Amino acid sequence: MPRIASPVASLGMYDMPWLNRANDALWEQIAARLAAAGTIDVPDRLDRHRPLLEIWRDPALLFAQTCGYPLMTALQGTVTPFAAPVYAWPGCEGARHCSFIVVAAGSPVETLADLRGRRAAINGPDSNSGMNLFRHAVAKLAGGGRFFSHVVTTGSHLASLDHVARGKADIAAIDCVTFALIARHRPELVEAVRVIGETAKSPALPFVTRAGATPDEIALLREAVFDAIADPGLGGAVEELGLRGIEPVSAQDYAVVLGLEEEAVAAGYPTLV
């Protein structure tokens, strides 16, 4: 790979504090393989200091993971997706995932249709799992008008779960991977909610590099990630992260994300309200 200034690596999408060590171990193995293959100046640690959007837009980006919705909107032409992770968690199917629609454990609600006029929580307006898939599910019921009484932006899936658990919101859509990781490490939060449905599936959060990466660079990155996940010595970290492997992807594979948005717009529901 040609030299790039101050190369950057991040695994910030599923990097809660209790997963820092597992992600560090994964990156250590990926970085070692890239370095052995001749990649120059592989970062020895993950960037946990800057906002993710800043990292994704860094022209020196070597490796990161992003969300499918900004990939197809704000990051178009800025990053290159090269692989989608395959997770072992419920709600995942190959390199595809869904969101779980959750309410409080004690809520009498049984279906999404019962939530009309209630309060919704989203992690962010640019989230595929927390907003786009959620919007697509609600669009079928909204009838072209407002469905919820209020929508609050919490900043993270963890915070959205907390809002529902504490009664500050009545419903949220939680990425099934995040849900499983929280269930494993913060079971009290998951025990306080109940899953009443699933959204449509879309491709899992892609691993990306900077725009303009060559086919050889892409192949090298894929091989390094694939071999790292398959390494028996990384077994504990891989199990903690729920990783089974990867599938090669390109931006075209994520067109379904915008297709779900277009279906919501066609149903007269362009905004989650």
Protein Blocks (a to p, Z undefined) as FASTA:
>chain_A
ZZdehiadddkklmcfklmmmmmmmmmmmmmmmmmnopahiafbdcfkbcfklmmmpmkb
fbdcddfklmmmmmgokaccfbdcddfbehiahjadcddddddfklcbfbfklmgoiacd
dfbfkbfklmmmmmmmmmmmnnopafbfbdcdehiaklmmmmmmnopafbdcddfklmmm
mmmmmmmlmmmpccfbdcdddddddddddehiafklmmmmmmmmmmmmmpmklmmmmmmn
opabdcdddfklmmmmmmmmmmmmmnopabcZZ
